[in-house]
Amino acid sequence: MAWSQESRHKRGYGAAWDKKRKRILERDAGLCRCAHCAKVGRILIATEVDHVISKAKAREMGWTEEQIDDEDNLAAINSDCHKRKTQEEQGKAYRPRRGVGPDGWPS
């Protein structure tokens, strides 16, 4: 799937989304609420907001735009978790980026 060529505002991520995003991060105490973290009991700082039911899936199910962006369908999520969830929704295998730790070994 290619990235959209439209601006974030045209895709529905303007000032109103920024306010809603802030509310969701505050509501979820700034912690990741993804299913994976909940399953393994991991606590991570959330920096993004995710549609629990993806926009594409919700549209397939006949949801309205108001239902898709309803706060009950939004959750705080860590950026790595967000990448994993998006790739899984697209049927792709998640391959986390590998880095080098302060000790010089792969992390």
C-alpha positions as a printed Julia matrix, in Angstrom:
107×3 Matrix{Float64}:
   0.0    0.0    0.0
   1.48   3.34  -1.02
   1.43   6.4    1.18
  -1.32   8.87   0.45
  -0.33  11.95  -1.5
  -2.97  14.04   0.31
  -2.06  16.31   3.19
  -2.81  15.18   6.73
  -5.54  17.83   6.9
  -7.3   16.44   3.82
  -7.09  12.96   5.35
  -8.89  14.23   8.48
  -5.92  14.9   10.75
  -6.2   18.66  11.25
  -6.63  20.8   14.33
  -9.72  18.92  15.53
  -7.79  15.62  15.39
  -4.89  17.19  17.31
  -7.28  18.15  20.12
  -8.89  14.71  20.14
  -5.45  13.05  20.11
  -4.45  15.07  23.18
  -7.67  14.05  24.99
  -7.08  10.36  24.21
  -3.46  10.46  25.41
  -4.63  12.14  28.64
  -7.53   9.68  29.06
  -5.16   6.72  28.69
  -2.6    8.29  31.07
  -0.01   8.43  28.28
   0.39   4.65  28.3
   0.14   2.19  25.41
  -3.22   0.42  25.39
  -2.56  -1.99  22.5
  -3.69  -5.61  22.78
  -0.13  -6.91  22.52
   1.12  -4.88  25.5
  -1.96  -5.83  27.52
  -1.43  -9.53  26.71
   2.2   -9.61  27.86
   1.77  -7.12  30.72
   4.16  -4.59  29.21
   3.93  -0.89  30.08
   5.17   1.57  27.44
   4.83   5.31  26.98
   2.32   6.13  24.24
   3.08   8.87  21.76
   0.39   8.18  19.17
  -3.33   7.48  18.94
  -4.66   4.46  17.05
  -8.03   3.5   15.61
  -8.78   0.22  17.43
 -10.87  -0.91  14.45
  -8.88   0.42  11.5
 -10.45   3.05   9.3
 -10.38   0.67   6.32
 -12.03  -2.2    8.25
 -14.61   0.15   9.78
 -15.55   1.47   6.34
 -15.93  -2.12   5.09
 -18.3   -2.69   8.01
 -20.35   0.35   6.98
 -19.35   2.66   9.83
 -19.84   6.4    9.45
 -16.89   8.78   9.79
 -18.25   9.82  13.19
 -18.24   6.21  14.38
 -14.73   5.65  13.04
 -13.31   8.65  14.9
 -15.42   8.13  18.03
 -13.31   8.2   21.18
 -14.44   4.65  22.0
 -12.6    3.5   18.84
  -9.4    5.34  19.74
  -6.57   4.3   22.05
  -3.14   5.58  23.02
  -0.35   3.49  21.5
   3.44   3.35  21.37
   4.92   4.1   17.94
   6.53   0.63  17.59
   3.27  -1.05  18.6
   1.42   1.15  16.1
   3.77   0.02  13.31
   3.33  -3.62  14.31
  -0.47  -3.35  14.44
  -0.67  -1.58  11.08
   1.54  -4.16   9.37
  -0.47  -7.02  10.86
  -3.72  -5.41   9.66
  -2.21  -5.23   6.17
  -1.27  -8.92   6.31
   2.46  -8.24   6.54
   4.96  -9.77   8.93
   6.3   -7.35  11.51
  10.06  -6.99  11.4
  11.24  -4.59  14.1
  14.22  -2.4   13.35
  17.37  -3.62  14.98
  19.7   -1.16  16.59
  22.93  -1.16  18.5
  22.77  -0.75  22.24
  25.14   1.36  24.35
  27.2   -1.78  24.96
  27.84  -2.2   21.21
  25.67  -5.32  20.87
  22.49  -5.54  18.75
  19.4   -4.53  20.7
